[in-house]
Amino acid sequence: MILDQFRLDGQVAMVTGAGQGLGQAMAIGLAEAGADIVGLDRGECQDTCEIVQKIGRTFHQIQADLIITEVAVLNSIIQEVIQMFGHLDILVNNAGIIRRTAALEFSEKDWDDVLQINLKTVFFLSQAAARVMIPNGYGKIINIASMLSFQGGILVPSYTASKSAVAGITRSMANEWAKLGINVNAIAPGYMATANTAPIRADSQRSSTILERIPAGRWGTPEDLQGITVFLASQASNYLNGAIIPVDGGWLTR
């Protein structure tokens, strides 16, 4: 039955930034589909943990501040998952930050911090995950891109650079790892009602301008990403490689 292909029973999924927002919603969606969850976050994931456990799945948290985490530590994090569960089947690279400043005033620190979390960590955590997935001949890596993987944006040069690069390395990793049984794809959320967009939503004029362009006529919610995440994590997406899938209420069609 086709719906059976969407089940994730017996699988282990790691979600970075699982404590709130998009990451929390995706972790819950994966758990509802049957996966046990590893939440990687710099803060506590107590709310996510309680929800996942109420669903009947295991939740294990690993705390790490990705802005200072070295590649060797990322490798050790993946090994901790293997030691606890014996395998890792799904990686969702969701954790990300944004810094808003005009390009003429943008600082080196804001550049480096954003690229560290949004790009460097995504690549090297994927690398570590792929190394343990390849011997099993199966794995799903889901990166979180952005509308700014396609567009330039304003006041967010490092974020735009990082998300454009996420789209690029998604395709690059897919080219190398598809033949090894690893599917690498990315979700590009549109304007979502999260902490990252709070300053924009608080600006009534800019918020109104944004909503006028979205055919769906509303901001996205974290729950809007659950379906596509489960699809990309499941056997139903086994022939999808290197795709950057917009979930944007139609923003890019305008």
C-alpha positions in Angstrom: 0.0 0.0 0.0 1.3 3.4 -0.9 0.7 4.9 2.6 3.0 2.2 4.0 5.9 3.8 2.1 5.5 7.0 4.3 5.9 5.1 7.6 9.2 5.5 9.5 8.7 2.8 12.1 12.0 1.6 13.5 14.0 4.5 12.1 16.0 7.1 13.9 15.9 10.8 12.9 18.2 13.6 14.1 16.7 17.1 13.9 18.9 20.1 14.7 17.3 23.0 16.4 14.5 20.8 17.6 13.6 22.8 20.6 11.1 25.2 19.0 9.7 26.5 15.7 10.3 24.6 12.5 12.6 22.1 14.1 10.1 21.2 16.8 7.3 20.7 14.3 9.4 18.6 12.0 10.6 16.4 14.9 6.9 15.9 15.9 5.9 15.0 12.4 8.6 12.4 12.1 7.7 10.9 15.4 4.1 10.7 14.4 5.2 8.8 11.3 7.0 6.3 13.6 10.6 7.6 14.0 12.5 7.9 17.2 14.0 11.4 17.6 17.4 12.8 18.5 17.1 16.5 19.1 20.3 18.5 18.7 19.9 22.0 20.2 21.9 24.4 22.4 19.0 24.7 24.8 16.6 22.4 26.5 14.1 20.5 24.3 11.7 19.6 27.1 8.5 20.5 25.3 9.5 18.6 22.2 10.6 15.7 24.3 7.3 15.5 26.1 5.3 15.6 22.9 7.4 13.0 21.2 7.2 10.7 24.2 3.4 11.2 24.4 3.3 10.0 20.8 5.0 6.8 22.0 8.4 7.4 20.5 11.9 7.8 22.1 13.4 11.2 22.4 17.1 11.8 23.1 18.6 15.2 23.4 22.2 16.2 22.6 23.1 19.8 23.7 25.6 21.7 21.6 26.1 25.3 20.6 26.7 25.0 16.9 28.2 28.5 16.7 31.3 27.2 18.4 31.1 23.5 17.8 34.1 22.0 15.9 34.0 19.4 13.2 35.4 16.7 15.5 32.6 17.3 18.0 30.0 16.9 15.2 31.6 13.6 14.4 31.3 12.6 18.1 27.7 13.6 18.1 26.9 11.2 15.3 28.8 8.5 17.1 26.8 9.1 20.3 23.6 8.4 18.2 25.1 5.2 16.8 26.1 4.0 20.3 22.6 4.7 21.7 20.4 3.5 18.8 22.7 1.4 16.6 21.9 3.4 13.4 20.9 6.8 12.0 18.5 6.9 9.1 17.4 10.5 8.8 19.2 13.9 9.4 17.3 17.2 9.2 19.7 20.1 9.2 17.3 22.7 10.5 19.3 24.9 12.9 20.0 28.3 11.6 20.4 32.0 12.5 20.0 35.3 10.8 21.6 38.7 11.3 20.0 41.8 9.8 22.2 44.7 8.9 22.8 46.7 5.8 25.6 45.3 3.6 27.7 48.5 4.0 27.7 48.0 7.8 27.8 44.2 8.0 30.4 42.9 10.4 32.8 40.1 10.0 31.5 38.4 13.2 27.9 38.4 11.9 29.2 37.0 8.6 31.2 34.2 10.3 28.5 33.3 12.8 25.8 32.8 10.2 28.0 30.9 7.8 29.3 28.7 10.7 25.8 27.5 11.7 23.9 27.7 8.4 26.5 26.2 6.1 29.7 24.8 7.7 27.8 22.8 10.3 25.2 21.6 7.7 28.0 20.2 5.5 30.1 18.5 8.1 27.2 17.1 10.0 25.9 15.7 6.7 29.3 14.3 6.0 29.4 12.5 9.4 25.9 11.2 9.0 26.6 9.9 5.5 29.6 8.0 6.7 27.4 5.9 9.0 24.5 5.7 6.6 26.5 4.4 3.6 27.4 1.0 5.1 23.6 0.4 5.4 23.0 1.5 1.8 20.2 3.8 3.0 19.7 7.3 4.5 17.9 10.5 4.1 19.5 14.0 4.6 17.1 16.9 4.5 18.5 20.4 4.5 16.6 23.6 5.2 17.1 26.1 2.5 15.1 29.3 2.1 13.4 31.7 -0.4 16.8 33.4 -0.3 18.3 30.3 -1.9 16.5 31.8 -5.0 16.4 35.5 -4.3 18.8 38.2 -2.9 16.8 39.6 0.0 17.7 42.8 1.8 19.7 43.5 4.9 20.7 39.8 5.2 23.9 39.2 3.1 25.3 36.4 5.1 22.0 34.6 5.4 21.4 34.9 1.7 25.0 33.6 1.0 24.5 30.7 3.4 21.1 29.6 2.0 22.2 29.9 -1.6 25.1 27.7 -0.6 22.9 25.2 1.1 21.0 24.7 -2.2 24.4 24.2 -3.9 25.8 21.7 -1.5 22.5 19.8 -1.4 22.9 19.2 -5.1 26.6 18.5 -4.8 26.1 15.9 -2.0 23.2 14.3 -3.9 25.4 13.9 -7.0 28.0 11.9 -5.0 25.8 10.0 -2.6 22.7 9.0 -4.6 24.3 5.9 -6.0 25.2 4.9 -2.4 21.6 4.9 -1.3 21.6 8.4 0.3 18.9 10.8 -0.7 19.9 14.5 -0.1 17.2 17.1 -0.7 16.2 20.5 0.7 13.1 22.2 1.8 12.9 26.0 1.1 10.3 27.5 3.5 8.6 30.7 2.6 7.7 33.4 5.0 7.0 31.4 8.2 5.6 32.6 11.5 8.7 31.9 13.6 11.1 33.8 15.9 13.3 34.6 12.9 10.5 36.5 11.2 9.2 38.2 14.3 10.8 41.6 13.5 9.2 41.6 10.0 5.8 40.5 11.2 5.9 43.3 13.8 6.4 45.8 11.0 2.8 46.2 9.9 3.6 47.8 6.5 6.2 45.2 5.5 4.1 42.3 6.8 1.2 43.6 4.7 3.4 43.9 1.6 4.6 40.4 2.0 1.1 38.9 2.5 -0.1 40.7 -0.6 2.4 38.7 -2.7 1.7 35.3 -1.2 -1.1 33.6 -3.2 -2.2 31.6 -0.1 -2.7 34.9 1.7 -1.1 33.9 5.0 2.2 33.4 6.8 3.3 29.7 6.9 3.3 27.8 10.1 5.8 25.2 11.3 3.2 22.5 10.9 3.1 23.3 7.1 6.5 21.6 6.9 5.5 18.3 8.5 4.1 16.6 5.4 7.1 17.4 3.1 9.5 16.4 5.8 7.9 13.0 6.3 7.8 12.5 2.5 11.5 13.3 2.1 12.4 11.1 5.1 10.4 8.2 3.8 10.8 5.5 1.1 8.2 7.4 -0.9 11.0 9.8 -2.0 13.6 7.2 -2.9 14.0 8.5 -6.4 14.2 12.2 -5.4 17.7 13.5 -5.4 19.1 17.1 -5.1 15.7 18.8 -5.1 15.1 22.2 -3.5 11.4 22.2 -2.8 9.7 25.5 -2.0 7.0 25.4 0.7 6.0 29.0 0.3 2.3 29.5 -0.2 3.1 30.3 -3.8 5.5 33.2 -3.2 7.9 32.2 -6.0 5.1 32.0 -8.5 4.4 35.7 -8.3 
